[in-house]
Amino acid sequence: EGSADRWLRWGLGRALAGFLLKSFQAVLPQSAEDMRRLQSLGAAEPQLLGSLKACGGALPYSVEQRDQIVRLVCQTEAGHLPLPRIWVGASTHAGEEEKLAAVQQDLLHAWTTIGEEY
């Protein structure tokens, strides 16, 4: 049991959580369990919508824009590729880490030739 759990068991914690939750126009829990917990803390009418992350579709992708970004990021004034190269896979969905690993392998190859293309 963490300190936040202990704190919420105390009257002051519950009262404060309830006061704060009542100030929101909308409370949108991700799961039925989250909804139950929020209601128990004082959320008036939480609406179960599920995970907003899972509801979102794939973002639009443009090869032309990608190439333009690569040119802008990878070119230095001298025309050489800067080091180190960093990329981030953030807020991933299930199974995407495997795809990212495959992309990493592609990048290892691409970074060796990208300077010649741009």
N, C-alpha and C positions, 0 to 999 in steps of 0.2 A: 504494500500500500504506500503510495507516494504522499508527499506533503500536501499536494493539491487535493487529493482525495480526503485526507484528514481534515483539511481546512474547510472543505465543503460540507463535511458532516457537522461542523459547528454551526450554530445558529447564524452567526454574523456572515459566514461565507454564503450560506443559502440565501439569506436576506439580500445581500449585495448582488449575488448572481441574479436573483429574481428581479430586483430593481433595474439592473442593467438590461436584462432580456425584455422587460416590458417597454423599454424605450425604443426598441426596434420595430419598424413597420412590418418587416417580414423576417421570419426565421426559417431557413431552408436546410434542414438536416439531410445528410446523405443516406442514412439508414433508419429503419424502424427503431432500432436500439438507441440511436442518437436522438430520435424524436422523443422517445420515452424519457430519456435522461433530461432533455431540454424542457419538456413539459413538467417534469418533477421539480425542476429548478425555477419554474415560473413563466416559461415562454407561453404566451396566451394561445396562439393558434399556429403552431409550426406546420408547414406544408412540406410533405415528403416528396421531393423531386428526384431523389437519387443523386448520383455523382455528376456534377456539371462537367467534369473532365471526361467521363465516359460518354456523355451526351454529345460532345463536340465531334464533328467530323474532321477529316483531314484538312489541313490548311492548304490553300492554293499554292501551287508550285510553278515557277517559271524558270526554265533553263537559262533563258536570256538574262534574267535578273540575277540568278546564281553566278553566271559567268561575269557579270558586271561587278558583283560584290567581290568575287575572287580577285579580279584585276585590281580593284581598289585596295583590298586588304593586303594582297601579297606583293604588290610592287613597292619597292622603295625608290628613293630618288635616283639611286644608282642603277635601278632596274633589276636588282637582285631580290631574291625571296628572303624575307626576314625570318629569323629563328628565335625562339621556338614557335612552332605552329600549335595552336590549342583549339580544340573544339569541344563542345559540351552537349550531352544528351540529357535534357532536364525534363522532369515531370513526365516520365515515360509510362506507357501502358504495358500490361503483361505481354511478354514476348518481344518487346521492342529492343531489349538489351541484346538479344541474339542478333537482331538486324544491325544494331549499332556496331557490334563486333565485326560483322561482315563489312560494314562501311569502313571501319578502321583499317581493315586489310586493303580495301580498295584505295583508301587515302594514302597508305604507305607507298603504294605504287604510283599514284597520281602525283604526289608531292615531288617525286623525282623527275617528272617530266613537265609539270605545270609551268615552270619558268620558261620553257621553250615555246609554249603555246601562247603566252601573253607577253 
